[in-house]
Amino acid sequence: PGAVHAPAMDPAFAQVPLDDLLEGIKAGTYLPTSLALPHDFILIRAEPLLAAIEFNQSVTHLDLSCNNLGDAIGQKLGNILKNDTILRTVRLKDNTITEYGFNRFAEAIVENDTCESLDLSCNFPGEAALVRLCEALSSSRGLRDLNLAYVKLTEACAVHLAATLRCEDVRLQHLDVSFNNFGEEGCAVVANALADNIRLLSFDISGNCMRDKGAGALAEALKRNRTLEAVRARDNFIKVVGAEALGKALQENTGLALLDLSNNNIWEGGAPEFARGVGAHPALRCLAVRSSNLRMSQTGPLAAALSVEGAAPSLTELDLSVNAIEDVGIGPLCEMLRKHTPLKSLNLRFNGLKDAGAAQLAGVLALNKTLERLDLQHNGITEAGASRLADALRTNATLRHLDLARNTMREGTAELITELLQRGRSPEEDIGTPLEEAMRLLERDFGAGPHGGAQAVTA
């Protein structure tokens, strides 16, 4: 499960001139189910747009992101939403909606019980309006998915948001409050409220200066919470103390499927308690710790924890990109790959790997029968290392995607790797989807998504 995807324009109406489409929606002669007009300078058609939405009979998904609509139109949209019974998803990201517009949306989420997903991110309404919105959430019965990223939520807002999360009647399942101004105290207040919340499935509190205090509060909440499946806390100045607290929580939590702690400095001394928590968790499917200061001498604890028989039985996606693992640190991870059979996707881009590291990985790939995606972009692999990887693929029939972009090798070697990865596939099967996109899809909704693909690209 993940937050509702952004709507796309109904393809049956994509070629209809916009003025005609809006008039048709108003009159009921055009009945699209989705209306997506991001970046469309819709401001010059504000009145026809508002009329179309007010008399809409069919549009359930509306996306007006990045249109600089302003507060006056924001207020009118909020007023329309109060009485609307058709719209299910509304995206108003980055539209310069300020205080009065947010006040109307606060009223709308109380009165409207059919709109399930609302994106108000990247607007700046001020603290008073945000507090009112957070208070209104406790009376909402329809909203399932709310995005309040980049709206300057404060510690005062955190108090009201926490009260909402403790309310048993609130049905929110997906909440994004990333890149706001909670600070460690506000993060702790919100995190504490998660302990007894029974509705929320995914929660993003990235970019809020959580630090170790906030991470500790989140850890305590995860020990008790049994419903959260995805937690993102990247870019939060979390260090090893916070990571170790989270590791202890993972040894008690049984429901988490995705954890993203990227862009934190969590690996001092190898963070053995955190590593043990990852290894002990029965349900964790995706761990993202990119750019988390994992250095070549620190890979041992994580690799050892995942090498224990039966460790992390659900872990299929591991993102270690943008670290400093280098050839010295890849050895323990290769040993882990020999023993941890569930892993299907490994991201090692930007890790200073050279030909010796590629040779170690090749030795594992020659025998591994479970890994499907390996990202080695932006390393220092040359022809010698690429050739070893190609040799490994002659006996490996499971790897479906190998990305070597921004490494240096002969064109013939890149073509050979692509050819080896294509064996046994139908001509229609996609072989070009990058691992990064696969990870984004997984992080968004844990679905299968178009993960397949193989790339071997020269620098």
C-alpha positions as a LaTeX table, in Angstrom:
\begin{tabular}{lrrr}
\hline
Residue & $x$ (\AA) & $y$ (\AA) & $z$ (\AA) \\
\hline
Pro1 & 0.00 & 0.00 & 0.00 \\
Gly2 & 1.11 & 3.52 & $-0.70$ \\
Ala3 & $-0.25$ & 6.97 & $-1.23$ \\
Val4 & $-2.59$ & 7.56 & $-4.17$ \\
His5 & $-0.72$ & 8.17 & $-7.40$ \\
Ala6 & $-0.94$ & 11.58 & $-9.07$ \\
Pro7 & $-3.71$ & 11.55 & $-11.67$ \\
Ala8 & $-3.03$ & 11.65 & $-15.39$ \\
Met9 & $-5.26$ & 13.22 & $-18.00$ \\
Asp10 & $-8.01$ & 10.90 & $-19.16$ \\
Pro11 & $-6.54$ & 9.68 & $-22.50$ \\
Ala12 & $-9.92$ & 9.79 & $-24.22$ \\
Phe13 & $-9.95$ & 13.58 & $-23.84$ \\
Ala14 & $-6.25$ & 14.40 & $-24.15$ \\
Gln15 & $-6.65$ & 15.91 & $-27.63$ \\
Val16 & $-9.74$ & 18.00 & $-26.89$ \\
Pro17 & $-8.96$ & 21.76 & $-26.81$ \\
Leu18 & $-8.89$ & 22.87 & $-23.19$ \\
Asp19 & $-11.55$ & 25.56 & $-23.54$ \\
Asp20 & $-13.91$ & 23.06 & $-25.16$ \\
Leu21 & $-13.10$ & 20.46 & $-22.52$ \\
Leu22 & $-13.85$ & 22.79 & $-19.61$ \\
Glu23 & $-17.11$ & 23.93 & $-21.19$ \\
Gly24 & $-18.04$ & 20.30 & $-21.87$ \\
Ile25 & $-17.36$ & 19.28 & $-18.27$ \\
Lys26 & $-19.54$ & 22.15 & $-17.05$ \\
Ala27 & $-22.35$ & 21.21 & $-19.45$ \\
Gly28 & $-22.05$ & 17.48 & $-18.82$ \\
Thr29 & $-21.30$ & 16.68 & $-22.47$ \\
Tyr30 & $-17.72$ & 15.64 & $-21.70$ \\
Leu31 & $-17.30$ & 13.17 & $-18.86$ \\
Pro32 & $-13.58$ & 12.54 & $-18.22$ \\
Thr33 & $-12.65$ & 10.74 & $-15.02$ \\
Ser34 & $-9.38$ & 12.63 & $-14.56$ \\
Leu35 & $-8.29$ & 16.17 & $-15.33$ \\
Ala36 & $-4.54$ & 16.79 & $-15.11$ \\
Leu37 & $-3.34$ & 20.30 & $-15.90$ \\
Pro38 & $-0.02$ & 20.75 & $-14.08$ \\
His39 & 2.25 & 23.52 & $-15.37$ \\
Asp40 & $-0.52$ & 24.50 & $-17.77$ \\
Phe41 & $-0.83$ & 28.20 & $-16.95$ \\
Ile42 & $-4.46$ & 27.47 & $-16.16$ \\
Leu43 & $-4.66$ & 30.81 & $-14.35$ \\
Ile44 & $-5.79$ & 32.53 & $-17.56$ \\
Arg45 & $-8.77$ & 30.13 & $-17.64$ \\
Ala46 & $-9.54$ & 30.37 & $-13.95$ \\
Glu47 & $-13.26$ & 31.15 & $-14.25$ \\
Pro48 & $-14.08$ & 28.39 & $-16.82$ \\
Leu49 & $-12.02$ & 25.98 & $-14.70$ \\
Leu50 & $-13.88$ & 26.84 & $-11.49$ \\
Ala51 & $-17.23$ & 26.53 & $-13.24$ \\
Ala52 & $-16.25$ & 23.15 & $-14.69$ \\
Ile53 & $-15.23$ & 21.85 & $-11.25$ \\
Glu54 & $-18.35$ & 23.22 & $-9.57$ \\
Phe55 & $-20.70$ & 21.47 & $-12.04$ \\
Asn56 & $-18.46$ & 18.43 & $-12.54$ \\
Gln57 & $-20.26$ & 15.08 & $-12.84$ \\
Ser58 & $-17.38$ & 12.72 & $-13.66$ \\
Val59 & $-13.90$ & 13.97 & $-12.73$ \\
Thr60 & $-12.65$ & 12.03 & $-9.71$ \\
His61 & $-8.96$ & 12.94 & $-10.02$ \\
Leu62 & $-7.90$ & 16.59 & $-10.37$ \\
Asp63 & $-4.30$ & 17.78 & $-10.71$ \\
Leu64 & $-3.64$ & 21.53 & $-10.91$ \\
Ser65 & $-0.10$ & 21.45 & $-9.53$ \\
Cys66 & 2.39 & 24.23 & $-10.24$ \\
Asn67 & $-0.01$ & 26.73 & $-11.73$ \\
Asn68 & 0.47 & 29.73 & $-9.42$ \\
Leu69 & $-3.28$ & 29.84 & $-8.84$ \\
Gly70 & $-2.97$ & 32.14 & $-5.84$ \\
Asp71 & $-5.02$ & 32.47 & $-2.70$ \\
Ala72 & $-8.23$ & 33.85 & $-4.23$ \\
Ile73 & $-8.68$ & 30.83 & $-6.49$ \\
Gly74 & $-7.50$ & 28.59 & $-3.66$ \\
Gln75 & $-10.37$ & 29.93 & $-1.52$ \\
Lys76 & $-12.88$ & 29.23 & $-4.29$ \\
Leu77 & $-11.58$ & 25.70 & $-4.79$ \\
Gly78 & $-11.83$ & 25.10 & $-1.06$ \\
Asn79 & $-15.41$ & 26.34 & $-1.04$ \\
Ile80 & $-16.31$ & 24.08 & $-3.96$ \\
Leu81 & $-14.73$ & 21.09 & $-2.23$ \\
Lys82 & $-16.95$ & 21.58 & 0.83 \\
Asn83 & $-20.03$ & 20.37 & $-1.04$ \\
Asp84 & $-18.42$ & 18.21 & $-3.72$ \\
Thr85 & $-19.28$ & 14.50 & $-3.81$ \\
Ile86 & $-17.40$ & 13.48 & $-6.96$ \\
Leu87 & $-13.71$ & 14.33 & $-6.49$ \\
Arg88 & $-11.54$ & 11.68 & $-4.84$ \\
Thr89 & $-8.03$ & 13.04 & $-5.50$ \\
Val90 & $-7.04$ & 16.74 & $-5.56$ \\
Arg91 & $-3.48$ & 17.90 & $-6.25$ \\
Leu92 & $-2.71$ & 21.60 & $-5.62$ \\
Lys93 & 1.03 & 21.48 & $-5.05$ \\
Asp94 & 2.98 & 24.72 & $-5.50$ \\
Asn95 & 0.16 & 27.14 & $-6.20$ \\
Thr96 & 0.91 & 30.11 & $-3.91$ \\
Ile97 & $-2.10$ & 29.30 & $-1.76$ \\
Thr98 & $-1.77$ & 31.15 & 1.54 \\
Glu99 & $-3.75$ & 31.71 & 4.75 \\
Tyr100 & $-7.32$ & 32.22 & 3.56 \\
Gly101 & $-7.14$ & 29.45 & 1.00 \\
Phe102 & $-5.91$ & 27.00 & 3.63 \\
Asn103 & $-8.70$ & 28.10 & 5.95 \\
Arg104 & $-11.24$ & 27.12 & 3.30 \\
Phe105 & $-9.56$ & 23.71 & 2.87 \\
Ala106 & $-9.61$ & 23.22 & 6.63 \\
Glu107 & $-13.38$ & 23.70 & 6.49 \\
Ala108 & $-13.65$ & 21.46 & 3.43 \\
Ile109 & $-11.91$ & 18.44 & 4.97 \\
Val110 & $-14.39$ & 18.58 & 7.85 \\
Glu111 & $-17.49$ & 18.83 & 5.66 \\
Asn112 & $-16.40$ & 16.66 & 2.70 \\
Asp113 & $-16.40$ & 12.94 & 3.35 \\
Thr114 & $-15.71$ & 11.70 & $-0.20$ \\
Cys115 & $-12.36$ & 13.30 & $-1.11$ \\
Glu116 & $-9.71$ & 10.77 & $-0.11$ \\
Ser117 & $-6.44$ & 12.37 & $-1.24$ \\
Leu118 & $-5.33$ & 16.00 & $-0.91$ \\
Asp119 & $-1.94$ & 17.48 & $-1.85$ \\
Leu120 & $-1.30$ & 21.01 & $-0.57$ \\
Ser121 & 2.49 & 20.75 & $-0.55$ \\
Cys122 & 4.81 & 23.63 & $-1.41$ \\
Asn123 & 2.35 & 26.34 & $-0.40$ \\
Phe124 & 3.01 & 28.80 & 2.43 \\
Pro125 & $-0.10$ & 29.60 & 4.44 \\
Gly126 & 1.50 & 30.66 & 7.71 \\
Glu127 & 1.41 & 29.05 & 11.14 \\
Ala128 & $-2.11$ & 30.08 & 12.16 \\
Ala129 & $-3.73$ & 28.54 & 9.07 \\
Leu130 & $-1.64$ & 25.39 & 9.43 \\
Val131 & $-2.68$ & 24.99 & 13.06 \\
Arg132 & $-6.30$ & 25.33 & 12.00 \\
Leu133 & $-5.83$ & 22.72 & 9.27 \\
Cys134 & $-4.19$ & 20.29 & 11.71 \\
Glu135 & $-7.07$ & 20.81 & 14.15 \\
Ala136 & $-9.59$ & 20.19 & 11.38 \\
Leu137 & $-7.99$ & 16.85 & 10.55 \\
Ser138 & $-9.31$ & 15.41 & 13.79 \\
Ser139 & $-12.85$ & 15.87 & 12.42 \\
Ser140 & $-12.15$ & 14.51 & 8.93 \\
Arg141 & $-13.83$ & 11.23 & 8.07 \\
Gly142 & $-13.03$ & 10.90 & 4.37 \\
Leu143 & $-9.39$ & 11.88 & 3.96 \\
Arg144 & $-6.94$ & 8.98 & 3.57 \\
Asp145 & $-3.89$ & 10.63 & 1.97 \\
Leu146 & $-2.55$ & 14.08 & 2.91 \\
Asn147 & 0.59 & 15.78 & 1.62 \\
Leu148 & 1.81 & 18.77 & 3.62 \\
Ala149 & 5.46 & 18.70 & 2.55 \\
Tyr150 & 7.27 & 22.04 & 2.30 \\
Val151 & 4.55 & 24.16 & 3.94 \\
Lys152 & 6.61 & 25.31 & 6.96 \\
Leu153 & 4.84 & 23.30 & 9.64 \\
Thr154 & 6.16 & 24.39 & 13.04 \\
Glu155 & 6.49 & 22.85 & 16.49 \\
Ala156 & 3.12 & 24.39 & 17.38 \\
Cys157 & 1.59 & 22.61 & 14.41 \\
Ala158 & 3.19 & 19.38 & 15.59 \\
Val159 & 1.21 & 19.51 & 18.84 \\
His160 & $-2.12$ & 19.71 & 16.97 \\
Leu161 & $-1.06$ & 17.11 & 14.42 \\
Ala162 & $-0.12$ & 14.74 & 17.24 \\
Ala163 & $-3.58$ & 15.18 & 18.78 \\
Thr164 & $-5.10$ & 14.26 & 15.43 \\
Leu165 & $-2.97$ & 11.13 & 15.11 \\
Arg166 & $-4.19$ & 10.02 & 18.54 \\
Cys167 & $-7.83$ & 10.38 & 17.51 \\
Glu168 & $-9.26$ & 6.91 & 16.81 \\
Asp169 & $-11.84$ & 8.19 & 14.32 \\
Val170 & $-9.29$ & 9.80 & 11.97 \\
Arg171 & $-8.85$ & 7.58 & 8.92 \\
Leu172 & $-5.58$ & 8.98 & 7.53 \\
Gln173 & $-3.47$ & 6.19 & 6.03 \\
His174 & $-0.72$ & 8.15 & 4.27 \\
Leu175 & 0.81 & 11.34 & 5.69 \\
Asp176 & 3.68 & 13.36 & 4.24 \\
Val177 & 4.99 & 16.17 & 6.45 \\
Ser178 & 8.50 & 16.16 & 5.02 \\
Phe179 & 10.81 & 19.17 & 4.84 \\
Asn180 & 9.11 & 21.39 & 7.37 \\
Asn181 & 10.20 & 23.13 & 10.57 \\
Phe182 & 9.27 & 20.69 & 13.34 \\
Gly183 & 12.75 & 20.51 & 14.82 \\
Glu184 & 13.70 & 17.71 & 17.21 \\
Glu185 & 11.05 & 18.66 & 19.78 \\
Gly186 & 8.23 & 18.77 & 17.23 \\
Cys187 & 9.41 & 15.52 & 15.65 \\
Ala188 & 9.38 & 13.87 & 19.07 \\
Val189 & 5.84 & 15.09 & 19.76 \\
Val190 & 4.53 & 13.72 & 16.45 \\
Ala191 & 6.50 & 10.48 & 16.76 \\
Asn192 & 5.12 & 9.84 & 20.25 \\
Ala193 & 1.60 & 10.03 & 18.82 \\
Leu194 & 2.36 & 7.21 & 16.39 \\
Ala195 & 2.71 & 4.67 & 19.18 \\
Asp196 & $-1.02$ & 4.05 & 19.46 \\
Asn197 & $-2.16$ & 5.09 & 15.99 \\
Ile198 & $-3.95$ & 2.21 & 14.27 \\
Arg199 & $-4.68$ & 3.71 & 10.82 \\
Leu200 & $-1.50$ & 5.16 & 9.38 \\
Leu201 & 0.30 & 2.97 & 6.84 \\
Ser202 & 2.96 & 5.33 & 5.48 \\
Phe203 & 4.59 & 8.33 & 7.15 \\
Asp204 & 7.23 & 10.73 & 5.79 \\
Ile205 & 8.91 & 13.03 & 8.32 \\
Ser206 & 12.09 & 13.63 & 6.30 \\
Gly207 & 13.90 & 16.94 & 6.45 \\
Asn208 & 12.66 & 18.13 & 9.85 \\
Cys209 & 15.91 & 18.25 & 11.88 \\
Met210 & 14.78 & 15.23 & 13.86 \\
Arg211 & 18.25 & 14.47 & 15.25 \\
Asp212 & 18.82 & 11.65 & 17.71 \\
Lys213 & 16.13 & 12.84 & 20.15 \\
Gly214 & 13.41 & 12.68 & 17.52 \\
Ala215 & 14.77 & 9.38 & 16.21 \\
Gly216 & 14.63 & 7.97 & 19.73 \\
Ala217 & 10.96 & 8.97 & 20.03 \\
Leu218 & 10.24 & 7.39 & 16.65 \\
Ala219 & 11.98 & 4.22 & 17.81 \\
Glu220 & 9.84 & 4.00 & 20.93 \\
Ala221 & 6.71 & 4.48 & 18.83 \\
Leu222 & 7.73 & 1.72 & 16.42 \\
Lys223 & 8.06 & $-0.71$ & 19.30 \\
Arg224 & 4.32 & $-0.36$ & 19.93 \\
Asn225 & 2.91 & 0.54 & 16.52 \\
Arg226 & 1.71 & $-2.49$ & 14.51 \\
Thr227 & 0.22 & $-0.84$ & 11.43 \\
Leu228 & 2.89 & 1.43 & 9.92 \\
Glu229 & 4.40 & $-0.17$ & 6.84 \\
Ala230 & 6.56 & 2.65 & 5.45 \\
Val231 & 8.63 & 5.24 & 7.34 \\
Arg232 & 10.82 & 7.82 & 5.65 \\
Ala233 & 13.12 & 9.90 & 7.87 \\
Arg234 & 15.89 & 10.94 & 5.50 \\
Asp235 & 17.79 & 14.23 & 5.79 \\
Asn236 & 17.28 & 14.50 & 9.54 \\
Phe237 & 20.75 & 14.82 & 11.10 \\
Ile238 & 20.31 & 11.41 & 12.74 \\
Lys239 & 23.58 & 9.95 & 13.99 \\
Val240 & 24.56 & 6.59 & 15.39 \\
Val241 & 22.72 & 7.06 & 18.72 \\
Gly242 & 19.42 & 7.53 & 16.91 \\
Ala243 & 20.21 & 4.70 & 14.51 \\
Glu244 & 20.99 & 2.31 & 17.36 \\
Ala245 & 17.67 & 3.22 & 19.02 \\
Leu246 & 15.88 & 2.47 & 15.76 \\
Gly247 & 17.79 & $-0.82$ & 15.53 \\
Lys248 & 16.46 & $-1.89$ & 18.93 \\
Ala249 & 12.96 & $-0.92$ & 17.79 \\
Leu250 & 13.30 & $-3.08$ & 14.68 \\
Gln251 & 13.97 & $-6.06$ & 16.93 \\
Glu252 & 10.49 & $-5.59$ & 18.44 \\
Asn253 & 8.51 & $-4.19$ & 15.51 \\
Thr254 & 6.96 & $-6.72$ & 13.13 \\
Gly255 & 5.02 & $-4.63$ & 10.60 \\
Leu256 & 7.45 & $-2.23$ & 8.90 \\
Ala257 & 8.09 & $-2.99$ & 5.23 \\
Leu258 & 10.05 & 0.10 & 4.13 \\
Leu259 & 12.56 & 2.22 & 6.06 \\
Asp260 & 14.40 & 5.14 & 4.48 \\
Leu261 & 17.16 & 6.74 & 6.57 \\
Ser262 & 19.13 & 8.16 & 3.67 \\
Asn263 & 21.23 & 11.30 & 4.10 \\
Asn264 & 21.86 & 10.72 & 7.79 \\
Asn265 & 25.22 & 9.95 & 9.40 \\
Ile266 & 24.28 & 6.64 & 11.03 \\
Trp267 & 27.19 & 4.26 & 10.49 \\
Glu268 & 29.84 & 5.30 & 13.02 \\
Gly269 & 31.48 & 2.11 & 14.26 \\
Gly270 & 29.33 & 0.11 & 11.88 \\
Ala271 & 26.15 & 0.72 & 13.96 \\
Pro272 & 25.97 & $-2.93$ & 15.07 \\
Glu273 & 22.68 & $-2.54$ & 16.96 \\
Phe274 & 21.01 & $-1.05$ & 13.92 \\
Ala275 & 22.44 & $-3.84$ & 11.75 \\
Arg276 & 21.11 & $-6.47$ & 14.16 \\
Gly277 & 17.69 & $-4.84$ & 14.05 \\
Val278 & 17.63 & $-5.04$ & 10.25 \\
Gly279 & 18.67 & $-8.68$ & 10.37 \\
Ala280 & 16.06 & $-9.54$ & 12.99 \\
His281 & 13.08 & $-7.87$ & 11.31 \\
Pro282 & 10.67 & $-10.37$ & 9.77 \\
Ala283 & 8.81 & $-8.05$ & 7.38 \\
Leu284 & 11.25 & $-5.35$ & 6.19 \\
Arg285 & 11.31 & $-5.43$ & 2.40 \\
Cys286 & 13.17 & $-2.24$ & 1.45 \\
Leu287 & 15.99 & $-0.52$ & 3.33 \\
Ala288 & 17.35 & 2.75 & 1.89 \\
Val289 & 20.47 & 4.17 & 3.52 \\
Arg290 & 21.99 & 6.02 & 0.62 \\
Ser291 & 24.40 & 8.83 & 1.45 \\
Ser292 & 24.55 & 7.71 & 5.07 \\
Asn293 & 28.35 & 7.77 & 5.51 \\
Leu294 & 28.80 & 3.99 & 5.20 \\
Arg295 & 32.54 & 3.59 & 4.75 \\
Met296 & 34.71 & 0.69 & 3.69 \\
Ser297 & 35.56 & $-0.36$ & 7.25 \\
Gln298 & 31.92 & $-0.22$ & 8.42 \\
Thr299 & 30.15 & $-2.74$ & 6.17 \\
Gly300 & 30.98 & $-5.71$ & 8.41 \\
Pro301 & 28.14 & $-5.48$ & 10.99 \\
Leu302 & 25.40 & $-5.09$ & 8.38 \\
Ala303 & 26.82 & $-7.85$ & 6.20 \\
Ala304 & 27.23 & $-10.15$ & 9.21 \\
Ala305 & 23.68 & $-9.49$ & 10.43 \\
Leu306 & 22.26 & $-10.34$ & 7.01 \\
Ser307 & 24.46 & $-13.43$ & 6.63 \\
Val308 & 22.91 & $-15.25$ & 9.59 \\
Glu309 & 20.67 & $-18.09$ & 8.48 \\
Gly310 & 17.07 & $-16.87$ & 8.31 \\
Ala311 & 18.00 & $-13.20$ & 8.78 \\
Ala312 & 15.76 & $-10.52$ & 7.27 \\
Pro313 & 13.65 & $-13.07$ & 5.39 \\
Ser314 & 11.64 & $-10.39$ & 3.56 \\
Leu315 & 14.46 & $-7.99$ & 2.61 \\
Thr316 & 14.50 & $-7.82$ & $-1.18$ \\
Glu317 & 15.61 & $-4.22$ & $-1.85$ \\
Leu318 & 18.78 & $-2.66$ & $-0.40$ \\
Asp319 & 19.98 & 0.81 & $-1.36$ \\
Leu320 & 23.56 & 1.55 & $-0.26$ \\
Ser321 & 24.27 & 4.14 & $-2.96$ \\
Val322 & 26.32 & 7.32 & $-2.55$ \\
Asn323 & 28.52 & 6.00 & 0.23 \\
Ala324 & 32.25 & 5.19 & 0.41 \\
Ile325 & 32.26 & 1.39 & 0.44 \\
Glu326 & 35.11 & 1.06 & $-2.08$ \\
Asp327 & 36.81 & $-2.24$ & $-2.96$ \\
Val328 & 37.84 & $-2.92$ & 0.65 \\
Gly329 & 34.28 & $-2.73$ & 1.95 \\
Ile330 & 32.65 & $-4.78$ & $-0.80$ \\
Gly331 & 34.11 & $-8.07$ & 0.47 \\
Pro332 & 31.73 & $-8.49$ & 3.45 \\
Leu333 & 28.78 & $-7.51$ & 1.25 \\
Cys334 & 29.77 & $-10.14$ & $-1.31$ \\
Glu335 & 29.84 & $-12.73$ & 1.45 \\
Met336 & 26.38 & $-11.56$ & 2.44 \\
Leu337 & 25.17 & $-12.02$ & $-1.14$ \\
Arg338 & 26.30 & $-15.64$ & $-1.01$ \\
Lys339 & 24.13 & $-16.29$ & 2.03 \\
His340 & 21.21 & $-13.85$ & 1.98 \\
Thr341 & 19.00 & $-15.39$ & $-0.68$ \\
Pro342 & 15.91 & $-13.10$ & $-0.51$ \\
Leu343 & 17.76 & $-10.03$ & $-1.85$ \\
Lys344 & 16.68 & $-9.15$ & $-5.38$ \\
Ser345 & 17.86 & $-5.55$ & $-5.81$ \\
Leu346 & 21.13 & $-3.94$ & $-4.70$ \\
Asn347 & 22.08 & $-0.32$ & $-5.40$ \\
Leu348 & 25.82 & 0.42 & $-5.15$ \\
Arg349 & 26.10 & 3.47 & $-7.38$ \\
Phe350 & 28.59 & 6.20 & $-6.36$ \\
Asn351 & 30.65 & 4.01 & $-4.01$ \\
Gly352 & 34.18 & 4.31 & $-5.35$ \\
Leu353 & 34.26 & 0.71 & $-6.59$ \\
Lys354 & 36.99 & $-0.16$ & $-9.03$ \\
Asp355 & 37.96 & $-3.28$ & $-10.97$ \\
Ala356 & 38.92 & $-5.27$ & $-7.87$ \\
Gly357 & 35.47 & $-4.65$ & $-6.39$ \\
Ala358 & 33.81 & $-5.55$ & $-9.69$ \\
Ala359 & 35.80 & $-8.80$ & $-9.73$ \\
Gln360 & 34.52 & $-9.69$ & $-6.25$ \\
Leu361 & 30.96 & $-9.00$ & $-7.33$ \\
Ala362 & 31.49 & $-11.07$ & $-10.47$ \\
Gly363 & 32.56 & $-14.01$ & $-8.32$ \\
Val364 & 29.26 & $-13.81$ & $-6.46$ \\
Leu365 & 27.13 & $-13.27$ & $-9.57$ \\
Ala366 & 28.53 & $-16.42$ & $-11.16$ \\
Leu367 & 26.82 & $-18.42$ & $-8.39$ \\
Asn368 & 23.96 & $-16.19$ & $-7.18$ \\
Lys369 & 20.50 & $-17.29$ & $-8.32$ \\
Thr370 & 18.28 & $-14.64$ & $-6.73$ \\
Leu371 & 19.64 & $-11.12$ & $-7.42$ \\
Glu372 & 17.72 & $-9.50$ & $-10.27$ \\
Arg373 & 18.95 & $-5.89$ & $-10.25$ \\
Leu374 & 22.39 & $-4.45$ & $-9.59$ \\
Asp375 & 23.21 & $-0.76$ & $-9.98$ \\
Leu376 & 26.91 & 0.06 & $-10.33$ \\
Gln377 & 26.61 & 3.50 & $-11.95$ \\
His378 & 29.20 & 6.19 & $-11.33$ \\
Asn379 & 32.00 & 3.99 & $-9.99$ \\
Gly380 & 35.55 & 3.56 & $-11.24$ \\
Ile381 & 35.04 & 0.30 & $-13.13$ \\
Thr382 & 37.00 & $-0.04$ & $-16.36$ \\
Glu383 & 37.27 & $-2.64$ & $-19.13$ \\
Ala384 & 38.94 & $-5.21$ & $-16.86$ \\
Gly385 & 36.16 & $-5.15$ & $-14.26$ \\
Ala386 & 33.39 & $-5.01$ & $-16.86$ \\
Ser387 & 34.84 & $-8.06$ & $-18.60$ \\
Arg388 & 34.76 & $-10.01$ & $-15.33$ \\
Leu389 & 31.12 & $-9.06$ & $-14.87$ \\
Ala390 & 30.36 & $-10.17$ & $-18.43$ \\
Asp391 & 32.02 & $-13.54$ & $-17.76$ \\
Ala392 & 29.86 & $-13.98$ & $-14.65$ \\
Leu393 & 26.71 & $-13.36$ & $-16.66$ \\
Arg394 & 27.46 & $-16.37$ & $-18.86$ \\
Thr395 & 26.44 & $-18.60$ & $-15.97$ \\
Asn396 & 23.98 & $-16.26$ & $-14.24$ \\
Ala397 & 20.44 & $-16.53$ & $-15.56$ \\
Thr398 & 18.60 & $-14.46$ & $-12.93$ \\
Leu399 & 20.17 & $-10.98$ & $-13.10$ \\
Arg400 & 17.87 & $-8.90$ & $-15.28$ \\
His401 & 19.27 & $-5.41$ & $-14.83$ \\
Leu402 & 22.90 & $-4.33$ & $-14.56$ \\
Asp403 & 23.55 & $-0.60$ & $-14.82$ \\
Leu404 & 27.15 & 0.40 & $-15.50$ \\
Ala405 & 26.50 & 3.95 & $-16.68$ \\
Arg406 & 29.35 & 6.42 & $-16.09$ \\
Asn407 & 31.96 & 3.70 & $-15.95$ \\
Thr408 & 34.55 & 3.20 & $-18.68$ \\
Met409 & 34.60 & 0.13 & $-20.93$ \\
Arg410 & 34.68 & $-0.79$ & $-24.58$ \\
Glu411 & 31.48 & $-0.51$ & $-26.53$ \\
Gly412 & 31.72 & $-4.18$ & $-27.42$ \\
Thr413 & 31.83 & $-5.19$ & $-23.76$ \\
Ala414 & 28.76 & $-3.06$ & $-22.98$ \\
Glu415 & 26.92 & $-4.66$ & $-25.88$ \\
Leu416 & 27.95 & $-8.14$ & $-24.72$ \\
Ile417 & 26.61 & $-7.50$ & $-21.22$ \\
Thr418 & 23.32 & $-6.27$ & $-22.64$ \\
Glu419 & 23.11 & $-9.31$ & $-24.92$ \\
Leu420 & 23.76 & $-11.70$ & $-22.04$ \\
Leu421 & 21.09 & $-10.02$ & $-19.93$ \\
Gln422 & 18.56 & $-10.30$ & $-22.76$ \\
Arg423 & 18.77 & $-14.06$ & $-23.10$ \\
Gly424 & 15.43 & $-15.82$ & $-22.96$ \\
Arg425 & 13.31 & $-12.69$ & $-23.14$ \\
Ser426 & 10.57 & $-11.81$ & $-25.54$ \\
Pro427 & 11.30 & $-8.86$ & $-27.85$ \\
Glu428 & 8.52 & $-6.88$ & $-26.13$ \\
Glu429 & 10.03 & $-7.16$ & $-22.66$ \\
Asp430 & 11.39 & $-3.87$ & $-21.36$ \\
Ile431 & 15.12 & $-4.04$ & $-20.62$ \\
Gly432 & 15.83 & $-0.39$ & $-20.02$ \\
Thr433 & 14.22 & 0.60 & $-16.75$ \\
Pro434 & 16.87 & 1.98 & $-14.35$ \\
Leu435 & 17.08 & 0.58 & $-10.85$ \\
Glu436 & 16.51 & 4.02 & $-9.39$ \\
Glu437 & 13.05 & 4.14 & $-10.95$ \\
Ala438 & 12.31 & 0.67 & $-9.66$ \\
Met439 & 13.26 & 1.81 & $-6.16$ \\
Arg440 & 11.03 & 4.87 & $-6.47$ \\
Leu441 & 8.13 & 2.66 & $-7.48$ \\
Leu442 & 8.76 & 0.31 & $-4.59$ \\
Glu443 & 9.07 & 3.17 & $-2.11$ \\
Arg444 & 5.83 & 4.69 & $-3.34$ \\
Asp445 & 3.53 & 1.67 & $-3.24$ \\
Phe446 & 5.54 & $-1.51$ & $-2.60$ \\
Gly447 & 4.12 & $-2.86$ & $-5.85$ \\
Ala448 & 5.92 & $-4.94$ & $-8.42$ \\
Gly449 & 6.11 & $-2.13$ & $-10.95$ \\
Pro450 & 8.13 & $-2.27$ & $-14.16$ \\
His451 & 11.31 & $-3.38$ & $-12.43$ \\
Gly452 & 12.77 & $-5.38$ & $-15.27$ \\
Gly453 & 15.61 & $-4.02$ & $-17.29$ \\
Ala454 & 19.23 & $-4.25$ & $-18.20$ \\
Gln455 & 21.68 & $-1.49$ & $-18.97$ \\
Ala456 & 25.36 & $-1.62$ & $-19.64$ \\
Val457 & 26.34 & 1.90 & $-20.62$ \\
Thr458 & 29.78 & 3.37 & $-21.17$ \\
Ala459 & 30.82 & 6.66 & $-19.67$ \\
\hline
\end{tabular}
